[in-house]
Amino acid sequence: MGDFMITETKEESMRELIQGAYDLHVHTAPDVLPRRLDDFEMAQRVMDSGMAGFAMKSHYFCTGERAAMTRKLYPACDAVGTITLNGSVGGINPAAVEMAARAGTKLVWFPTSDSAHEQNLTLGGDRNPDKKLPYWAQVVLQMREEGIDNPVIRVVGEDGRLTEATHQVLEVIARHKMILATSHLSHEETFALVRAAKEHRVEHIIITHVDFPTTFYTVEEQMELLRCGAYMEHCFVTYNSGKVDFEVVLKQIRAIGARHIILSTDLGQKTGIYPDEGLEQFVTSLYDRGISEEDIKKMTSYNQRILLGKA
């Protein structure tokens, strides 16, 4: 492990671990859902904390233009634009991805709130009616009550093959060297998508929060996906909110290895802490459990730079 100066407090030492870091999973305002902070506030926090940048995620809109404006006003923060392929952008829509790419967007999330898999698990008939729904699920139900047509999205058709639109999106991602993130797809969809992505010469793939309950991947499944060149994403919110035990996170990270993992926060919720604080807590917990400074830097900075084409 790296040695820190004796005169430093532990807080100062841990802050050193996020110097130059990227958080590629941050929910900032303006947004349909309530958020803790906006793009500009996050950019300022990135600079104040010594991080390098962050990706602004919206379930509903492309953030490429927002990211460009943020970079102009806060040039020391590398703000990364993203697009999520939910119904509000036309679902699996090659034209939307092409326009996003031309606007400088770097990361393409496949469906989240409109994924057939996610909606079935979260809003299916056997769900607990007393359990509080996430904000996005409340929006889905409100739209249904208002009669707004917003069908669920699948990337695999009834014939068991990827849809033609999905293949077209993969072509766009590959041509513009964007990052593909699997989001809330089923395992069947994810494996089919990742294999096809490699055939289309997509260079950069993230398996979204691999330890989240609705998308949980075993170590063996992750090993198979990383053979296609994918990186496994672990998010602070997943274990911090009690959705998975931290020991599971730690075990998976050790089994897979830092070279194939990125750490994100998935923060920005109104009631949550700030993303830079969450990332610092995340790396502190890992460091305290024996993960080296070098490996933490790989998972917070070096791997992200590879994905963003900056390494």
DAVENNOR-V965012 format. One record per run of one state. SS is the DSSP state (H for helix, E for strand, - for the rest). FROM is the first residue (numbers start at 1). TO is the last residue. Records with the same first field share a line. If there is no record, write none. Layout:
SS = FROM-TO / FROM-TO
//
This chain:
- = 1-9 / 17-21 / 27-28 / 30-34 / 36-37 / 50-52 / 57-63 / 74-77 / 81-81 / 85-86 / 90-93 / 103-106 / 110-114 / 124-134 / 146-152 / 154-155 / 157-161 / 163-163 / 176-178 / 182-186 / 200-203 / 208-212 / 216-218 / 227-230 / 241-245 / 257-257 / 265-266 / 268-268 / 270-274 / 289-292 / 308-311
H = 10-16 / 39-49 / 64-73 / 87-89 / 94-102 / 116-123 / 135-145 / 164-175 / 187-199 / 213-215 / 219-226 / 236-240 / 246-256 / 258-260 / 275-288 / 293-307
E = 22-26 / 29-29 / 35-35 / 38-38 / 53-56 / 78-80 / 82-84 / 107-109 / 115-115 / 153-153 / 156-156 / 162-162 / 179-181 / 204-207 / 231-235 / 261-264 / 267-267 / 269-269
//
